[in-house]
Amino acid sequence: MENALINAVTNCSREDGWSNLAEVGAYLRKHNVRYGKLSKFVASYAHIVETRIDNEIQPPVAYARVLGRE
């Protein structure tokens, strides 16, 4: 599962290394990864993926990036 998440975040990332979490979820579903609630799934891998929420846009958007790839 860790590799699937790393691949999803990496493949969905923009130039700054951050990936829209909704796109990460779509990538995982497309590759038949079952995860339940996406935010809880990603949070369980906090040792490899960090997240942030942009509250300046409405609705707020969550992002993720692989740690160590800033």
Rosetta constraint file for C-alpha pairs under 8 A:
AtomPair CA 1 CA 5 HARMONIC 6.22 0.50
AtomPair CA 1 CA 33 HARMONIC 7.95 0.50
AtomPair CA 2 CA 6 HARMONIC 6.16 0.50
AtomPair CA 2 CA 45 HARMONIC 7.35 0.50
AtomPair CA 3 CA 7 HARMONIC 6.00 0.50
AtomPair CA 4 CA 8 HARMONIC 6.12 0.50
AtomPair CA 4 CA 28 HARMONIC 7.27 0.50
AtomPair CA 4 CA 33 HARMONIC 7.58 0.50
AtomPair CA 5 CA 9 HARMONIC 6.12 0.50
AtomPair CA 5 CA 28 HARMONIC 7.45 0.50
AtomPair CA 5 CA 42 HARMONIC 7.86 0.50
AtomPair CA 6 CA 10 HARMONIC 5.93 0.50
AtomPair CA 6 CA 48 HARMONIC 7.90 0.50
AtomPair CA 6 CA 49 HARMONIC 7.72 0.50
AtomPair CA 6 CA 66 HARMONIC 6.54 0.50
AtomPair CA 7 CA 11 HARMONIC 5.88 0.50
AtomPair CA 8 CA 12 HARMONIC 6.09 0.50
AtomPair CA 8 CA 24 HARMONIC 5.42 0.50
AtomPair CA 8 CA 25 HARMONIC 7.99 0.50
AtomPair CA 8 CA 27 HARMONIC 5.89 0.50
AtomPair CA 8 CA 28 HARMONIC 6.33 0.50
AtomPair CA 9 CA 13 HARMONIC 5.94 0.50
AtomPair CA 9 CA 18 HARMONIC 7.81 0.50
AtomPair CA 9 CA 19 HARMONIC 5.84 0.50
AtomPair CA 9 CA 24 HARMONIC 5.82 0.50
AtomPair CA 9 CA 64 HARMONIC 6.77 0.50
AtomPair CA 9 CA 65 HARMONIC 6.12 0.50
AtomPair CA 9 CA 66 HARMONIC 6.77 0.50
AtomPair CA 10 CA 17 HARMONIC 7.70 0.50
AtomPair CA 10 CA 19 HARMONIC 7.58 0.50
AtomPair CA 10 CA 65 HARMONIC 7.48 0.50
AtomPair CA 10 CA 66 HARMONIC 7.23 0.50
AtomPair CA 12 CA 19 HARMONIC 5.30 0.50
AtomPair CA 12 CA 20 HARMONIC 7.20 0.50
AtomPair CA 12 CA 23 HARMONIC 6.47 0.50
AtomPair CA 12 CA 24 HARMONIC 6.22 0.50
AtomPair CA 12 CA 27 HARMONIC 7.83 0.50
AtomPair CA 13 CA 17 HARMONIC 5.19 0.50
AtomPair CA 13 CA 18 HARMONIC 5.12 0.50
AtomPair CA 13 CA 19 HARMONIC 4.17 0.50
AtomPair CA 13 CA 20 HARMONIC 7.44 0.50
AtomPair CA 13 CA 65 HARMONIC 7.40 0.50
AtomPair CA 14 CA 18 HARMONIC 5.77 0.50
AtomPair CA 14 CA 19 HARMONIC 6.16 0.50
AtomPair CA 16 CA 70 HARMONIC 7.47 0.50
AtomPair CA 17 CA 65 HARMONIC 5.99 0.50
AtomPair CA 17 CA 66 HARMONIC 7.86 0.50
AtomPair CA 17 CA 69 HARMONIC 6.99 0.50
AtomPair CA 17 CA 70 HARMONIC 6.30 0.50
AtomPair CA 18 CA 63 HARMONIC 5.97 0.50
AtomPair CA 18 CA 64 HARMONIC 5.48 0.50
AtomPair CA 18 CA 65 HARMONIC 4.85 0.50
AtomPair CA 19 CA 23 HARMONIC 7.22 0.50
AtomPair CA 19 CA 24 HARMONIC 6.89 0.50
AtomPair CA 19 CA 63 HARMONIC 5.25 0.50
AtomPair CA 19 CA 64 HARMONIC 5.22 0.50
AtomPair CA 19 CA 65 HARMONIC 6.11 0.50
AtomPair CA 20 CA 24 HARMONIC 6.44 0.50
AtomPair CA 20 CA 61 HARMONIC 7.23 0.50
AtomPair CA 20 CA 62 HARMONIC 6.16 0.50
AtomPair CA 20 CA 63 HARMONIC 4.57 0.50
AtomPair CA 20 CA 64 HARMONIC 6.61 0.50
AtomPair CA 21 CA 25 HARMONIC 6.21 0.50
AtomPair CA 21 CA 61 HARMONIC 7.73 0.50
AtomPair CA 21 CA 62 HARMONIC 5.48 0.50
AtomPair CA 21 CA 63 HARMONIC 4.98 0.50
AtomPair CA 21 CA 64 HARMONIC 6.11 0.50
AtomPair CA 22 CA 26 HARMONIC 6.32 0.50
AtomPair CA 22 CA 62 HARMONIC 7.69 0.50
AtomPair CA 23 CA 27 HARMONIC 6.14 0.50
AtomPair CA 24 CA 28 HARMONIC 6.22 0.50
AtomPair CA 25 CA 29 HARMONIC 6.18 0.50
AtomPair CA 25 CA 38 HARMONIC 6.61 0.50
AtomPair CA 26 CA 30 HARMONIC 6.07 0.50
AtomPair CA 27 CA 31 HARMONIC 6.34 0.50
AtomPair CA 28 CA 32 HARMONIC 6.29 0.50
AtomPair CA 28 CA 33 HARMONIC 5.14 0.50
AtomPair CA 28 CA 34 HARMONIC 7.58 0.50
AtomPair CA 29 CA 33 HARMONIC 5.47 0.50
AtomPair CA 29 CA 34 HARMONIC 6.85 0.50
AtomPair CA 35 CA 41 HARMONIC 5.99 0.50
AtomPair CA 36 CA 40 HARMONIC 7.93 0.50
AtomPair CA 36 CA 41 HARMONIC 7.08 0.50
AtomPair CA 37 CA 41 HARMONIC 6.21 0.50
AtomPair CA 38 CA 42 HARMONIC 6.11 0.50
AtomPair CA 39 CA 43 HARMONIC 6.02 0.50
AtomPair CA 40 CA 44 HARMONIC 6.19 0.50
AtomPair CA 41 CA 45 HARMONIC 7.08 0.50
AtomPair CA 42 CA 46 HARMONIC 6.85 0.50
AtomPair CA 42 CA 49 HARMONIC 7.18 0.50
AtomPair CA 43 CA 49 HARMONIC 7.98 0.50
AtomPair CA 45 CA 49 HARMONIC 6.03 0.50
AtomPair CA 46 CA 50 HARMONIC 5.84 0.50
AtomPair CA 47 CA 67 HARMONIC 7.71 0.50
AtomPair CA 48 CA 66 HARMONIC 5.85 0.50
AtomPair CA 48 CA 67 HARMONIC 5.38 0.50
AtomPair CA 49 CA 64 HARMONIC 6.46 0.50
AtomPair CA 49 CA 65 HARMONIC 5.54 0.50
AtomPair CA 49 CA 66 HARMONIC 4.45 0.50
AtomPair CA 49 CA 67 HARMONIC 5.32 0.50
AtomPair CA 50 CA 64 HARMONIC 5.52 0.50
AtomPair CA 50 CA 65 HARMONIC 5.55 0.50
AtomPair CA 50 CA 66 HARMONIC 6.39 0.50
AtomPair CA 50 CA 67 HARMONIC 6.24 0.50
AtomPair CA 51 CA 62 HARMONIC 6.97 0.50
AtomPair CA 51 CA 63 HARMONIC 5.47 0.50
AtomPair CA 51 CA 64 HARMONIC 4.26 0.50
AtomPair CA 51 CA 65 HARMONIC 6.58 0.50
AtomPair CA 52 CA 62 HARMONIC 5.76 0.50
AtomPair CA 52 CA 63 HARMONIC 5.33 0.50
AtomPair CA 52 CA 64 HARMONIC 6.48 0.50
AtomPair CA 53 CA 60 HARMONIC 6.58 0.50
AtomPair CA 53 CA 61 HARMONIC 5.62 0.50
AtomPair CA 53 CA 62 HARMONIC 4.31 0.50
AtomPair CA 53 CA 63 HARMONIC 6.14 0.50
AtomPair CA 54 CA 60 HARMONIC 5.49 0.50
AtomPair CA 54 CA 61 HARMONIC 5.27 0.50
AtomPair CA 54 CA 62 HARMONIC 6.30 0.50
AtomPair CA 54 CA 63 HARMONIC 7.82 0.50
AtomPair CA 55 CA 59 HARMONIC 7.55 0.50
AtomPair CA 55 CA 60 HARMONIC 4.66 0.50
AtomPair CA 55 CA 61 HARMONIC 6.92 0.50
AtomPair CA 56 CA 60 HARMONIC 6.86 0.50
AtomPair CA 57 CA 61 HARMONIC 7.25 0.50
AtomPair CA 65 CA 69 HARMONIC 7.56 0.50
